[in-house]
């Protein structure tokens, strides 16, 4: 989708001037402008396969829950003005939505998109936005240092969206699990306001050469014992603080640290995989017939988490899909009737007309910070800086405003 002018805030005019660091054709953007830097390492080449009918993984369009296309590093000046963030409040619809303007801080308006459809939009200072995010992401009884850690991770994530994906559309984030949950003024609590105030302007940085920049600080509910790399999850470039590693039982307090065997009928899976291929323009997946087998074909060497799955239909044709996308194909079932795996960490057992997803671990994509793990660490006496250091190793905190 095309994006309209964003000259209403200084931050966006700076962002539009950013260029890819290291390209000969780029002009030096100057010290006051953000720079979109290459990732700290390039994505590994696709795995080689002997099976002639099994394609290498391709870059599929990620669904809205997964964030930007390729996490990179955005290099910022030492001090940066607090930006406003544009929050999409409604799905795209044919008629102007009815909005409760008093329910939100900042500006609330109806925006007509280039295709003639409408959305509700809330433009609000970033820290004010976060006050309505934290209570929707964490339990109200959780520790203030869990809230502080979440505030910094959520602020970094949101600022990254403003300076990257937000440049290409008329909003920066949505108000649901597509980005970060957001409840406006009614969602705010005393604890969320305190956590945002205590960490005002603080973001996570990673290093790029002799400079530092923000990255997309992903987080999820529970990791089940190990984190996942964004490259293996959906093909993004890797960023050092998000490298997959074992983290132990730190979030074993989560009810979904392990979860019971989940049966998935092969007919449901076949429908979901066809829909996923259609959604992403993947012809081989769309052409796949009724699925006969699903086999884990690759795991992360450090953690043992599945990363790739081979699907074979009744005619013997096979398609390779990332484990995270296998999970999301079921989550985004167009009929909304297929079971929804809590994570992509499971074993697959054949049961005739069904597959059994066994030994499931974790809840969510497993990248970055575990919210349940952050709470466990806070209860053990760790402060928010120690929590963030554990979940984003090598990252540092900078106060931008």
VOFIRO-788807 format. One line per 3 residues: number of its first residue (from 0); their letters; for each residue x, y, z of C-alpha. Coordinates in steps of 0.05 Angstrom, whole numbers, plus 5000, padded with zeros to 4 digits. Example, Ala and Ser with C-alpha at 12.3 -4.5 7.8 and 13.67 -1.06 7.14 Angstrom:
2
0> AS> 5246 4910 5156; 5273 4979 5143
end
This chain:
401
0> XXX> 5000 5000 5000; 5023 5071 4986; 5037 5120 5040
3> XXX> 5014 5191 5045; 5057 5250 5067; 5083 5246 5139
6> XXX> 5110 5316 5147; 5070 5326 5210; 5127 5304 5254
9> XXX> 5202 5317 5250; 5219 5244 5261; 5187 5222 5195
12> XXX> 5222 5274 5154; 5287 5248 5182; 5268 5177 5168
15> XXX> 5251 5191 5095; 5322 5217 5085; 5354 5154 5110
18> XXX> 5394 5111 5062; 5426 5042 5063; 5492 5048 5098
21> XXX> 5551 5027 5056; 5520 5036 4987; 5565 5079 4943
24> XXX> 5507 5119 4916; 5484 5142 4985; 5498 5211 5011
27> XXX> 5522 5219 5082; 5457 5232 5119; 5490 5274 5172
30> XXX> 5491 5263 5247; 5418 5283 5259; 5385 5231 5214
33> XXX> 5372 5157 5224; 5408 5109 5178; 5381 5041 5157
36> XXX> 5441 4996 5164; 5451 4927 5136; 5441 4869 5185
39> XXX> 5499 4847 5227; 5504 4784 5185; 5474 4761 5120
42> XXX> 5423 4707 5114; 5452 4638 5101; 5441 4608 5032
45> XXX> 5381 4563 5023; 5394 4491 5043; 5412 4443 4988
48> XXX> 5366 4384 4978; 5375 4319 4940; 5301 4309 4929
51> XXX> 5283 4338 4860; 5211 4354 4880; 5230 4392 4943
54> XXX> 5242 4466 4931; 5287 4507 4975; 5251 4554 5024
57> XXX> 5229 4618 4991; 5215 4685 5023; 5140 4684 5036
60> XXX> 5101 4746 5054; 5097 4745 5129; 5029 4753 5162
63> XXX> 5016 4815 5202; 5037 4783 5269; 5109 4778 5248
66> XXX> 5135 4849 5241; 5181 4877 5187; 5208 4840 5127
69> XXX> 5281 4841 5147; 5305 4864 5216; 5362 4913 5205
72> XXX> 5395 4965 5248; 5372 5037 5248; 5429 5082 5270
75> XXX> 5405 5143 5308; 5439 5205 5336; 5456 5208 5410
78> XXX> 5392 5246 5424; 5328 5239 5383; 5262 5276 5391
81> XXX> 5204 5234 5416; 5163 5218 5354; 5089 5208 5348
84> XXX> 5064 5140 5326; 5005 5125 5280; 4963 5068 5308
87> XXX> 4912 5035 5263; 4849 5027 5305; 4805 4989 5257
90> XXX> 4810 4940 5200; 4804 4968 5130; 4730 4975 5113
93> XXX> 4685 5003 5059; 4652 5057 5101; 4681 5107 5151
96> XXX> 4686 5074 5221; 4653 5103 5282; 4709 5123 5330
99> XXX> 4707 5139 5405; 4755 5197 5402; 4754 5209 5477
102> XXX> 4781 5139 5488; 4850 5157 5462; 4904 5208 5474
105> XXX> 4929 5249 5416; 4892 5256 5350; 4838 5207 5327
108> XXX> 4813 5211 5256; 4784 5172 5198; 4832 5162 5140
111> XXX> 4812 5145 5069; 4863 5098 5037; 4884 5102 4964
114> XXX> 4840 5042 4948; 4778 5079 4973; 4771 5040 5038
117> XXX> 4775 5071 5108; 4812 5061 5174; 4810 5094 5242
120> XXX> 4877 5124 5261; 4905 5149 5327; 4967 5193 5323
123> XXX> 4998 5199 5393; 5066 5211 5426; 5104 5146 5430
126> XXX> 5109 5143 5506; 5035 5160 5513; 5020 5102 5466
129> XXX> 5062 5055 5509; 5020 5070 5571; 4962 5036 5536
132> XXX> 5005 4979 5510; 5036 4949 5573; 4972 4929 5609
135> XXX> 4949 4893 5546; 5015 4855 5541; 5025 4837 5615
138> XXX> 4983 4815 5674; 4965 4871 5722; 4995 4836 5781
141> XXX> 5063 4828 5749; 5125 4862 5777; 5143 4934 5761
144> XXX> 5210 4912 5733; 5175 4865 5684; 5135 4926 5662
147> XXX> 5198 4968 5655; 5232 4915 5613; 5169 4909 5570
150> XXX> 5167 4985 5562; 5237 4987 5533; 5226 4927 5487
153> XXX> 5159 4955 5464; 5187 5025 5453; 5245 4997 5412
156> XXX> 5198 4954 5371; 5151 5013 5358; 5206 5062 5340
159> XXX> 5235 5011 5292; 5166 5004 5259; 5161 5080 5252
162> XXX> 5229 5084 5217; 5222 5023 5173; 5154 4993 5155
165> XXX> 5117 5056 5174; 5151 5093 5116; 5112 5050 5066
168> XXX> 5041 5055 5092; 4993 5102 5127; 5002 5073 5196
171> XXX> 5061 5048 5237; 5028 4995 5280; 4960 4962 5291
174> XXX> 4925 4960 5358; 4923 4884 5363; 4969 4823 5360
177> XXX> 4988 4845 5290; 5037 4893 5325; 5027 4905 5399
180> XXX> 4962 4903 5438; 4937 4974 5453; 4878 4996 5496
183> XXX> 4883 5072 5494; 4866 5111 5557; 4820 5057 5584
186> XXX> 4876 5007 5580; 4925 5049 5621; 4942 5033 5693
189> XXX> 4982 5067 5747; 5036 5014 5738; 5040 5023 5663
192> XXX> 5046 5099 5670; 5101 5090 5722; 5140 5040 5680
195> XXX> 5137 5085 5618; 5158 5146 5659; 5214 5108 5693
198> XXX> 5243 5088 5626; 5223 5148 5584; 5261 5151 5519
201> XXX> 5302 5088 5533; 5312 5039 5475; 5354 4978 5461
204> XXX> 5415 4984 5416; 5460 4935 5382; 5528 4950 5351
207> XXX> 5544 4959 5278; 5618 4970 5269; 5636 5030 5312
210> XXX> 5563 5054 5315; 5501 5031 5351; 5429 5027 5327
213> XXX> 5361 5002 5346; 5335 4935 5321; 5266 4902 5319
216> XXX> 5261 4880 5392; 5214 4821 5384; 5185 4787 5445
219> XXX> 5134 4732 5458; 5098 4699 5515; 5142 4638 5531
222> XXX> 5202 4605 5498; 5198 4535 5527; 5273 4532 5540
225> XXX> 5305 4563 5478; 5298 4624 5435; 5288 4624 5359
228> XXX> 5327 4663 5307; 5285 4708 5261; 5322 4682 5201
231> XXX> 5300 4611 5215; 5230 4632 5236; 5212 4669 5172
234> XXX> 5275 4684 5132; 5294 4753 5159; 5366 4775 5166
237> XXX> 5396 4757 5233; 5412 4809 5287; 5462 4790 5341
240> XXX> 5417 4800 5403; 5364 4755 5372; 5409 4695 5358
243> XXX> 5378 4629 5377; 5404 4598 5441; 5384 4555 5500
246> XXX> 5358 4594 5560; 5337 4538 5606; 5275 4534 5648
249> XXX> 5271 4608 5664; 5199 4614 5639; 5176 4546 5665
252> XXX> 5123 4584 5705; 5084 4594 5640; 5025 4546 5631
255> XXX> 5048 4535 5559; 5121 4520 5576; 5101 4451 5553
258> XXX> 5034 4433 5523; 4998 4367 5508; 4995 4331 5442
261> XXX> 4953 4367 5391; 4920 4327 5335; 4914 4359 5266
264> XXX> 4874 4325 5212; 4910 4319 5145; 4849 4349 5111
267> XXX> 4853 4411 5155; 4927 4417 5143; 4919 4409 5067
270> XXX> 4867 4465 5066; 4910 4511 5109; 4973 4498 5068
273> XXX> 4936 4512 5003; 4910 4577 5033; 4979 4597 5057
276> XXX> 5007 4585 4988; 4951 4626 4957; 4962 4682 5007
279> XXX> 5036 4685 4989; 5034 4670 4915; 5072 4605 4924
282> XXX> 5049 4563 4865; 5081 4497 4886; 5046 4501 4953
285> XXX> 4980 4518 4921; 4988 4458 4874; 5002 4410 4930
288> XXX> 4949 4356 4934; 4921 4322 4997; 4979 4318 5046
291> XXX> 5003 4247 5063; 5063 4261 5107; 5097 4318 5144
294> XXX> 5169 4308 5167; 5216 4353 5206; 5276 4359 5160
297> XXX> 5320 4410 5196; 5332 4435 5267; 5372 4491 5298
300> XXX> 5439 4460 5317; 5445 4499 5382; 5374 4489 5409
303> XXX> 5343 4430 5373; 5281 4471 5354; 5251 4449 5287
306> XXX> 5263 4499 5232; 5240 4464 5168; 5186 4414 5151
309> XXX> 5176 4373 5087; 5104 4364 5065; 5089 4307 5016
312> XXX> 5023 4297 4982; 4988 4233 4960; 5021 4238 4891
315> XXX> 5091 4241 4920; 5102 4315 4907; 5138 4352 4964
318> XXX> 5144 4423 4988; 5192 4450 5041; 5163 4500 5091
321> XXX> 5192 4534 5151; 5166 4507 5217; 5142 4576 5239
324> XXX> 5103 4584 5175; 5073 4514 5183; 5046 4537 5250
327> XXX> 5020 4602 5221; 4986 4567 5163; 4943 4532 5215
330> XXX> 4934 4596 5257; 4908 4633 5195; 4861 4578 5173
333> XXX> 4808 4612 5129; 4755 4567 5160; 4779 4582 5231
336> XXX> 4768 4510 5249; 4838 4480 5249; 4875 4473 5315
339> XXX> 4925 4529 5329; 4993 4505 5353; 5020 4549 5409
342> XXX> 5089 4550 5379; 5130 4517 5323; 5169 4474 5373
345> XXX> 5139 4404 5370; 5151 4335 5344; 5107 4306 5288
348> XXX> 5078 4236 5292; 5036 4204 5238; 4968 4177 5260
351> XXX> 4934 4156 5196; 4886 4211 5176; 4917 4258 5226
354> XXX> 4984 4285 5249; 5001 4290 5323; 5040 4351 5344
357> XXX> 5074 4322 5406; 5121 4347 5460; 5101 4419 5447
360> XXX> 5141 4474 5481; 5131 4549 5487; 5079 4600 5467
363> XXX> 5091 4647 5408; 5149 4654 5359; 5202 4650 5414
366> XXX> 5245 4708 5389; 5275 4759 5438; 5246 4767 5507
369> XXX> 5200 4718 5541; 5147 4756 5580; 5136 4698 5629
372> XXX> 5212 4692 5636; 5218 4767 5649; 5167 4761 5705
375> XXX> 5204 4701 5736; 5269 4740 5735; 5237 4801 5766
378> XXX> 5208 4758 5822; 5278 4730 5834; 5305 4800 5846
381> XXX> 5331 4818 5776; 5319 4890 5754; 5295 4909 5685
384> XXX> 5365 4922 5658; 5387 4853 5679; 5326 4822 5647
387> XXX> 5338 4857 5581; 5412 4839 5583; 5393 4766 5590
390> XXX> 5343 4765 5534; 5379 4811 5485; 5452 4792 5498
393> XXX> 5502 4845 5475; 5449 4899 5470; 5455 4964 5509
396> XXX> 5405 5016 5532; 5406 5088 5509; 5361 5146 5530
399> XX> 5341 5181 5466; 5295 5234 5495
end
